[in-house]
Amino acid sequence: MSNTLYLECYSGISGDMAVAALIDLGADQIVLENALASLPIDGFEIKISRVKKAGLDVCDFDVMLDEKNENHDHDMDYLHGQEHHHDLEHSHEDHYHDSEHNHEEHYHEDHHHDSEYNHEDHHHHNGTDTDTEHSYNHEHHHAHDQRDLPQILDIINRADITDRAKLLAKRIFTIIAQAEAKAHGVELEHVHFHEVGAVDSIVDIVAVAVCVDNLGITEVIVPELYEGRGFVRCQHGTIPIPVPAVANIAVAHDLHLHITSTEGELVTPTGAAIVAAIKTSDKLPEKFSVEKIGIGAGKRTYDRPSMLRAMLIKDMITVSSQKDFIYKLETNIDDCSGEILGFVMERLFEAGARDVHYIPVYMKKNRPAYQLNIICKEEDIEKLEQIIFEETTTIGIRRVQMERSVLKREIKKVQTSLGEAQVKICKIESGNRVYPEYRSVTELCKKHQMSFQDVFFQIKKECEEV
């Protein structure tokens, strides 16, 4: 499977969208569930299911919080300053965090929710593959309304995940912290994460890191991020879209924003930070094949389907350049003696020809002739053709590029009961094959007064036994 990921962000990107798309691409759900269960935080459940977006069957990753950790991420009316259409148990003001800190994080993270969940009701599913739900509760010492970067990095370090996943998760959080520090005009160590330090944000970011690592992704292509316009409400007021954290990340990491006519936030700070942390290129190959597609659902409702499409792709030009090519030169000769042709063969081998052979042919007027064939590398063509023109009577040479399949092989010197011999070792799936080199065989034949076959098979047998 290809290890190059292409993210198509026509509906923006958020943490939960990225996780869902990676799961849909084939990230191991058991590995992910075990990783999230190891986080030293509590108060959340995850649910992996299939939902419909614009009639398409897509994957949904949802972090469901208990009442203590609930936020407004799912509330479109709150985010965009409209009247809520439902009776809420608590008013919006009840969710504000009064604080004495002047530089608290106002980042409003991340989930694109369409609908609300009753987080007081923790029912578990029947374990089907298409709808999985897990809850996690841990005793810990970081159950704060706000967290600073060292505390979040400590949470990641204590998780039972690979070093590569830890490094990526910490990089994503650090990118967000740097963007928020710039937005608020404070030092990095003074940034306190309110909502980005929330449980769902930590889960999303760690989940992305685990999935990227599990899929073995090494290259990530993200040409552009489609973003909306207008304003969105955060903890401390209404701010413009792109929100300051997204704008700062885009500047610092050369992300290409494509502003659309959509009234709303399509790119969250976590989504932008994920792209900044994993992107290796913003240009798609000129020619590529798609090996697998995954689609992750977003949860906010705008004028376009909220989903992220991820593809594992293969660069066909790179694949083509990695193929093994050889060249064949050929010419028909009807007026050269055998002595000349024998001498030509010697010169061609000395000049780097991989193989040289003659084929008897009949030319025009039924003249007996020979077709001279040379197998060579591209860089040797010019000097080999020069030898042919100098030493034969031909006035033209045909040339063709040929693709070939070759076994992996190596030349080694080995010690045998007959003495040192050079052998070619060819590797195939069923094992290795050993071929003694001609020159070594003939030398040992002369030394021991033995037949070619006896020496050849003695060397071969001893090498295979080793």
N, C-alpha and C positions, 0 to 999 in steps of 0.2 A: 504494500500500500504506500502511496505517495506520502511524503512528510512535508509537503508544501500546502499551506492553508490560504485560501482566498476568502476574505470576508466582504460580502456585498451588502453595504450599509445604506440601502435606499430608504429604509425606515428608521435610520439612526441606529444606536446601539446602547444597551444598558447591561448591567451585570447579569441579570436573570436571563435576558435574551441570549447572551453569549454562552452561558452554561447550557441552556437548553439546546442550542445549535450544536455544541460540541458533544452533548449526549446523543443527539440524533445522528451525528457522524460516526458514533460507535464507541465513545468513551465508556469504559467499564463502570456500570452503575454500582456494583458491589464495592469496587475500589473507592468510588466517590463516597458512598454511604459510610464506609468504615473510616475514611479520612475525616468526614464531618463529625462523626460520632466521637472522634478523638479530640475535638476542639474543647478547650477548657472554658466554655461558655454555655449558658443554658437558656431556656425560654423560647425554644423554636422547634418547629417541625419542618421537614422538607417533604414536598409532594412532587413526584415526577409523573406526568400524565400526557395523554394525547388530546389536543383540542383542535377546533376548526378555525382557520383564519382565511377569510375570503374563499371559503370552500375547500381550502387545502388542509390536509391532515399534518399537523406539526407538533413538535414536542414542547411541553410547558414545564418549566422548573419554578416551583413556588416555595418561598420561605415564609411559613406561617408563624406569626409571633404570638406569644401570650399577651395578656392585657397589659402587663407591665412594660413590655417592649414595643407595643403597637405604635405606629406612626401614621402619617397622612399620605404615604406613597401611593395608596390605591384611590385616593379621594380626588377626582378630577375637579370637582367644584372648589375644593380647598386650594388646590395647586394653582388654579387660574382665576380665583377671586370671584366665583359665581355663587349664587345661592344654592345651598345643598338641597337636593330633592328628596331627602329621606330624613326621618327623625333620628338624631344621633343621641346616644346615651350621654355623651359628654359634648360640651360646646367646644369650638375650635380653641377658645381662649384657655380651656382647661389643659390643652396639650402644649401650650407655650412653656418654655423653660425660663423663668426669671433667674437672672444670674448677675453676680457682681463682676464677672470677668468681662473686660472690654473686648477681648480678642477671641471670643468663643467662635467655634466653627458654625457657619450658617448653611453648610452644604446640606442639600435636601434629599440626597440619595433616592433610590435608584430604580425601584421596581415600577414598571409600566402597568399598573393594575387597572383592569376594567371593572372589577366588582369587588365587594367587600367579603371578608371571611369572618365568621364568628369564632374568635380565638379562645373563647371560654369553653368551647366544645371540642374535645380532642378525641374524636372517633378514629379508629384505625381501619384501614381497608382490608380486603380479603387476600391481598398478596398477589394480585394479577400483575402481569408484565407491563401492561399499559397504564397502570395507575398505582404508583407506589408512594407510600407515606411513612415517614419515620420521625419520631420525636426524640429530642436529645435534652437531657437535664444533667448538669454537672454542678458539684460544689466547687466554688472558685473564689478568688480574692479580687476580681476586677469587675464586680457588678456595679459599675458607676454609670451615672447618666452621661458622663463624658469620659473620653479616653484620650490620652496623648499618644504620640507615635511610638515611643518606647514600650508602652503597655500593649499596644496592638502588635508590635513586632514580637513581643514576648509570647503573646497568645499563639502566633504563627509558629514560633520556635518550639513551643510545647506540643504542637499537633504531631500526630503520627503520620507524617507524609514524607515524600522523598526530599532530599536536599535541593534538587532542581525545582520542585514545586514550591518549597519554602522560599527560595531565592526569588522566584517570579512573583509570588504573593507579596513579599516584602517590597519588591520593586514597584508594584502597582500602588501600594499604600504610600510609599515615599513620594512617588510622582504626584499623587493627590495632595499630600502634605505640602510639597514645594509650591504647588499652584495656589493653595489656600493661604500659605504664608505670604506670597506675593500679593494676593488679592487684599489681604488685611493689613499689609505693611508691618508684619511682625517677623521675628526670627523663627526658624523652623521648630526649635524646641518649645516655643511658646504657643504653637498651634494646638488647640484642644478640639478634638473631634467630637461633635455632638452626634449628628445623624450619620456621618460617614463612619463613626466609630460604633454605630448601632450594630446589633446582632446580625440583621439581614445583610448588611454591607460586608461584614467580615465573612459570612458564609458564602456570599456570591463570589468574592474575590478569591478566597481559598479554593472554592469549587472550580473556578476557571483555571487556576494554576494546576490543580490536580488533573483536570481533563486534558489540558495542553500537554502536560508531561506524559499522561497515560497514552495519548495518541502518538507520541513520539514526534510531535511537530517541531521542525527546526527552522522553517522559513514561513513567513506570514506576509501576505500581500494585501494591502488596504489602500486602494486608489483614492478614495474620498469618503467623508462622512456627511450624509445628508442631515441637515439641521433645520429646525423650524425657526419661527420668529415670534416676537411679542414679549410677554412677561410671564413669570412664574412666581408663585409665592413660596418663600422659604421660611425658616424659623423666625427670622428677624425682619421680615418685610417682603416686598415685591421687587424682584430683580430682573434685568433684561436677559433675553435669550439671544445668543449662547450665554449661559451663566458665566460669571468671572472665572471659575475654576476650569471650565471647558475651554474658554478662550485662552487662558494662560497655558494650559497643557498643549493646545494647538500651536501656540507660538513657540513654546520651548522644544517641542518634538516634531515640528514640521508636519503637522497633520493638515490635510486639505479639507476645509469645510465648504460644503455646498449649501448655501442658504436657500431654502424652499419657501413656498407660499403658505405652508402649514402653520397655523396659529397654535404653537405649543412646542414643548421641549422634546426633541427627538434624541439628542445625545446627552446622556447624563455624565457627570464627572467620572463615575466609575467606568462607564463605557469608554470614555476618552482615554482614561488612564490605562485601561486594558490594551487598547490599540497602541498607545505610546510605548507600552512595555514589551509588546510582542512583535510589532511591525518590523520587518526587515526590508521591505520595498513597497513603493506605491505604484509600481508599473507591472501590469500583467505581461506575461510572455506574448510575443507576437503570435505564436501558435501553441495551443495547449489542449490537452484532453482532460475531461472531468472524470475522476475515478469514483467519487462518492459525494452525495449532497446531504446536508443536514439543515433543518429549518427550526429556529427557536422562536417561540411566541413571546411577544411583549404584552403588557397588560394595560397600557393606557389607550384610550380611544381617541383617535384623531381622524383626519380626512383620508388617511391611507392605512392599509393593513399594517399592524404593528408586528413585524417579524424580521428576523435576521437570517439571511441565507449564508451558510458556510459551505465551502467546497474544498475537497482535496483534489489538487490538480497536478498534472505532470507537464513540464515544459517539453514540447515535442522537438523543438530545435536543439535543446541541450541533449535530449535523448539521442537525437540523430547524430550529434557531434560525438557522442560517446560510443557509437557503433564502430566496429572494427572494419576498416576498409583496406583493400589491397588493390594494386593496379596490375593489369595484364597488358603486355606489349606483344604484338605479333606481326609477322611479315612473311610473305611467301617468296622463296628464293629458288630459281631453277637453273642458275648458271654459276654455282660455286662448288668447288671440290669438297670432298669429305674432310680433307686436311684443314682447309680454311674454317669449315664449320666447327670442327673440334677445337681449334684454337680460339674461335669466338666464344665458345662456351666457357673455356677457362677464364678468359678476360672478363666476361660478364659476372661470373661467380666472384672473382677477385674484387670487382667494383661494387659488390653489395647486392647482386641479384639474389632473391630468396629461392628461386627455382628456375631452371632453364631446361627446355626439352624440345626435341624435333618430332614432327609428325609427317610421315610420308603423304604427299598429296599429288594429284594430277591437275596441272594447270591448263591454260588454253593450248590448243593444238596437241592435246594429250601428252604434254611434256611432263615426265616425272620430276618432282621437285620436293622441297621440304618446307614445312611451315615452322618457323622459329617462334617459340613462345617463351616469354620471360615474365615471371611473377616478381613484383618489386614494390617497395614503398614509394610514395609520391615524391619524396625528396630525392630519390635516386633516378627518377625518370630521365632527366636531361643527360646525365653522364652515360647512362646505359644506351640511350638512343645514339649518342655520339659514337660510342664504340661500334654499334651495329652499322652505322653509315660508313665509318672508317674501314671496317674489316670485311664487309660484304658488298655485293653488287646491288643491293636493294635501293630503291629510290623513294620508298614510303613505308611508314610504320603505323599500324593501327593501335589505338590506345583505348582502354575501357576501365572504368572504376568498378570494382566488384566488392560487395559486402560479404563478409565471411563470419562464420561462427568458429571459434577456436577454444580449445580447452586451456585452462590455466596450466602453466607448465614452468618448470625450472630445470636448469642444468646443474648437476652436482658431481663432484668427484667423490668416489667411494673406494674403500679398501676391501678387496676380495681376496680369496685364497690364491688367485692367480696374479695378484698385484693391483695397483691403482687403476681404476677405470672411470671414464666419464659416462654418465647416464642422463637420460632425459626422463623426468618424472612428470607425467600428465595426470591431472586431478579430475575425476568424474564423481558423480553422486554415489556410485556404488563402491568407490575406493580409488586407489592410485594405480596407475600402470607405469611400468618401468621399461625403458627402451635403451639398451646399451648403444653408445655412439660408435659409428663405423670405424673411425680412426683408432679408438681404444681397442676394439675387438681385433683389428688386424695386427696391431702391435703385440698384443698378448698371444695371438696365433703364432707369430714368428718366434716369440720368446720361448714358448712351450712346445712348439712343433705340434700344434693341435689344429683341428678343423675349425672353420668359422662357426659352424652351427654349435659345436661343443662349447666353445668359448662364450658365444653369445648367450646360450641358455644357462651356462654356469653362472655368469654375472647376473643375469636376470633372476635366477632362482635365489641366489644369496641376498640380493637387494630386497626381494619381496619377503623373504623370511625375516629380515631386519625390520 
